Amino acid sequence: MTDHRVHHSAHLRVPHGFWGRAGGVSPPPWDSLNCGLGSEDARSNVEENRDRVRRWLGAAALQNCWQTHSATAHLIDAPLPERPKGDGLVTRTPGLALAALAADCVPVLWEDAEAGVVGACHAGWRGAVGGILEATHDLMVRQGARDIRAAIGPCIGPRSFEVRSDFETAVLDQDRDADAFFVRGGKLHFDLPAYVRARLAKLGVEAAPSRHDTYAEPDRLFSYRHSLHNGKSDFGRNISAIMLPA
């Protein structure tokens, strides 16, 4: 099977990947590997796309959350009949791939290969400021993880993430340390991936970065903001997934 990953990290020691547009069956505007069940794409297309990712990893099943920009993480030991509401998943079950969807937000994949624990979370700015990284980390630690590694997937870069003063106020009201990640001078921008890496560093987790900017690479990656700015009513979702080998 062709490897359509746009990014993977040598920092992680277990099967994983970050996928973008290529390798799926969806028509425009979701072309082609749209893995978002919440999009208006035909469900059969999305399910086939997700199954291609599952098969590429060699996973028995693939599970993600019904993402809510929250600080809620779940421990699972088997695929669930319905997506749990939240933004983080952790498992000790080999062959069960955990996934995070994003289209500008930061996907984070986690592992402690020695302890046999993996995790995946979706960190938009609300979730990152609100504590989804800490919630996922704490859940992994409670499962015995000690040597935790993480990798950040494609997300919106600081040059593309122009924000308004009310965004700045909302972020700083919750985390004054976030001030260092606003880029000022003319228009106001926020460096979301750097902020996520800094929160991870406070947890003692070294995170490998991604050099991909979803907004700046619309031919390779889905971007909510790019779609909105170009008059598109819907958009696809990039998928990131990780699993313990079976």
Number of C-alpha atoms within 10 A of each C-alpha: 7 6 11 17 18 17 17 18 20 8 14 21 13 18 18 27 25 27 28 31 24 19 19 22 18 23 13 11 16 24 21 21 29 34 32 25 18 14 15 14 21 12 15 12 21 26 16 17 22 23 17 18 29 23 14 17 21 16 21 15 18 22 22 26 24 17 21 14 21 22 22 23 28 17 15 16 11 17 16 13 7 10 12 18 16 21 30 35 28 25 24 20 18 17 20 27 31 30 30 31 30 29 26 27 26 26 29 30 31 29 30 22 19 12 16 19 24 30 31 32 35 31 32 25 20 17 23 24 23 19 18 24 26 18 20 25 26 15 20 27 16 9 17 15 20 18 14 23 21 23 25 26 32 31 28 28 24 19 14 17 18 15 15 11 10 9 14 16 13 12 19 14 11 12 12 10 12 20 14 11 17 17 17 9 7 6 9 17 21 26 19 24 28 16 20 24 21 18 19 19 12 10 14 14 19 17 22 19 18 19 13 17 22 27 24 17 15 15 13 19 27 32 27 21 17 20 18 12 9 8 8 12 10 14 24 31 26 29 28 31 28 28 35 24 17 10
